[in-house]
C-alpha cells in the first residue's frame, strides 16, 4: 500500500513538471520598420538584441507592446522562427494608434478571440479612444486546460499637451477592468491573466483600478530579479528606465485571477537579468510560470 501511495505521488509530480507553461510580457520600444514623426525605425542591432532576449526567455505565450505594422509583425515572427522560436498562433490588435500596437504570440492554439479596438470614454466632455486597444484571447494548453489572456499598453506618463495623462490612463484602466469583471461575473473561477505595460506605479489610481477589490481582486505576481535576496521588500522589480528623468520604475505587470493563482508557480516567476538589456528596449521583460493542473 505504501509503495502504491509513493508511486501515485511520483506520477503527480511528474505530470506537474511536464504540465508547466510560461507566459511573458515585453514592451519592445518602437518596433517600427520605418520612421514615423519623431519616432525612429528600430535599428537592426536593437532588433537582434530583442530576439536574443526572447531566445533566453523561451516563453510559451508572449504578449508584446509597441509592435509596428502588420508587415513588421510578420517579419518579427519569421525572424524568431528562424532562430528556433516558433509561435504558430498569434493575435495582432490595431487600435486608433496607427503606429504602435499590442500583440500576442503563442505556441498553443488560440481558441477564441475577443480583442477590443474601438473602446472610448468621456473625459471632461470630450470623447477619447483607447489608443492601442486591448487584446483578449482564450488559449488552450495541452488537453483541456484553458486560460484567458488580456494585454494592454496604457497611456504613457508623458504629458502630450491634451488632457492630463494620469486621468486618461485611469479611464483606460477602468475600461480594461470592465473586461475583467465581465469574465469573472460569467466564470467566477476563470483562469485569467492580465499583463502588459500599464505605465504607472503600484499605488497609482489606474493600477489600483486594474487590480480591483474584494472577491475579484487580482493577484500581483510581482516578478523580480533572481538575485538571491530573501527580503521581498529589497527585491529588484523595476521594469522601465526613463532616461529624461534618470529613473527606474515598475510599470509592467502580470496580474492573475484567484482561479489562475492556484496554478501559479511563484518560483518560476521572475525578471530576466540580461547583459546590455537597454540595447533592445527601455523596458525589461517579465516571465511567469503556471501548472496545467486546474
Secondary structure, DSSP 8 states (H G I E B T S, - for coil): -HHHHHHHHHHHHHHHHHTEEEEEEEEEEEE-SS-BTTB----HHHHHHHHHHHHHH--SEEEEEEE--HHHHHHHHHHHHHTT----EEEEE--S-SS-EEEEEESS-EEEE--BS--EEEETTEEEE-SS-EEEEEEEETTTEEEEEEEEE---SS--SSS-HHHHHHHHHHHHHHHHHHHHHH-TT--EEEEEE--S-TTSHHHHHHH-SGGG--EE------S----GGGS----EEETTTTEEE--EEEEE-HHHHTTEEEEEEE----TTGGGT-SB--EEEEEES--
